[in-house]
Amino acid sequence: MKHLQKTILPLLLGLVIFLIYKIYFSAGQTLGSFSDFDPNNSAVKPITVKVLHEKEINQQSGAVTFYVEDRNGQVVMVSGELTLPEGFRSAQIITLKGHLSQGGFHTHEIVIE
């Protein structure tokens, strides 16, 4: 019985540490949902999305247009007056800061995860 107690306590402690680690470090990688945004509200909010590299990425004269997908599989066109950050073409997951409009998502900042 004493041996069983000495084995279970470290295993439970290890499990708790593992769960805390997974919850803390995986929280930033969960994709957001465009359904959480109101198209009539122009408040700048962050959303984490998957970049769709197979669709066209268009960058000309200071404007950029590309496509992303949220956790529900909704594909949205992203546009903005900014330059793509270094590492964008190889990034799978990014965070956009902007607002949803009738024509897509207007971004003010792109953060590479």
C-alpha positions in Angstrom: 0.0 0.0 0.0 2.8 2.4 0.9 4.5 1.7 -2.5 1.3 2.4 -4.3 1.0 5.8 -2.6 4.6 6.7 -3.5 3.9 5.9 -7.2 0.5 7.6 -7.5 1.4 11.0 -6.0 4.3 11.7 -8.5 2.1 10.5 -11.4 -0.7 12.8 -10.4 1.7 15.7 -9.9 3.2 15.0 -13.3 -0.2 14.9 -14.9 -1.2 18.3 -13.3 2.1 19.9 -14.6 1.5 18.4 -18.0 -2.0 19.7 -18.2 -1.0 23.2 -17.1 1.8 23.3 -19.6 -0.5 22.2 -22.5 -3.3 24.6 -21.6 -0.9 27.5 -21.2 1.2 27.0 -24.3 -1.5 25.8 -26.7 -3.9 28.6 -25.9 -2.3 30.9 -28.5 -2.6 28.4 -31.4 -6.3 27.9 -31.3 -8.1 29.4 -34.3 -10.6 32.2 -33.9 -14.0 32.5 -35.5 -15.3 35.2 -37.8 -18.8 34.6 -36.5 -17.6 36.3 -33.2 -17.3 39.6 -35.2 -20.0 42.1 -36.0 -19.7 43.4 -39.6 -21.3 46.7 -38.5 -18.7 47.3 -35.8 -15.4 48.8 -36.8 -13.6 48.1 -33.5 -10.1 46.6 -34.1 -10.0 43.1 -32.6 -7.5 40.2 -33.0 -8.3 36.9 -34.6 -6.0 33.9 -35.1 -6.5 32.2 -38.5 -4.9 29.8 -41.0 -3.4 31.3 -44.1 -4.6 29.8 -47.4 -1.4 29.9 -49.5 -3.1 28.0 -52.4 -5.2 31.1 -53.0 -3.8 34.2 -54.5 -1.7 36.6 -52.4 -1.8 39.9 -54.0 0.5 42.8 -52.9 0.7 46.0 -55.0 1.2 49.7 -54.2 1.0 49.4 -50.5 -2.2 47.3 -50.4 -2.3 43.5 -49.7 -5.1 41.0 -50.4 -5.1 37.3 -49.4 -7.4 34.6 -48.0 -7.6 32.9 -44.6 -9.7 30.3 -42.9 -11.1 30.3 -39.4 -11.9 27.3 -37.1 -15.3 26.8 -38.6 -13.8 26.5 -42.2 -15.1 29.9 -43.2 -12.9 31.4 -45.9 -12.6 35.2 -45.8 -10.7 37.6 -48.0 -8.3 39.8 -46.0 -7.3 43.3 -47.3 -5.3 46.1 -45.8 -2.9 49.0 -46.5 0.2 47.4 -45.1 3.2 45.3 -46.1 3.5 41.6 -45.4 5.8 40.8 -42.5 8.9 38.7 -42.9 8.1 35.0 -42.8 4.5 35.5 -44.0 4.9 33.3 -47.0 5.9 30.3 -44.9 3.6 30.9 -42.0 0.6 28.6 -41.5 -1.1 30.4 -38.5 -1.2 34.2 -38.1 -3.0 36.7 -36.0 -4.8 39.5 -37.7 -5.8 42.7 -35.9 -8.7 44.5 -37.7 -12.4 44.4 -38.2 -14.9 42.5 -40.3 -16.8 44.3 -43.0 -19.3 43.3 -45.7 -16.5 42.7 -48.2 -14.2 40.7 -46.0 -11.8 41.4 -43.1 -9.9 44.7 -43.1 -6.6 44.2 -41.3 -4.4 46.9 -39.6 -1.7 44.5 -38.4 -0.5 41.0 -39.1 1.4 39.0 -36.4 3.3 35.8 -37.3 2.8 33.1 -34.7 
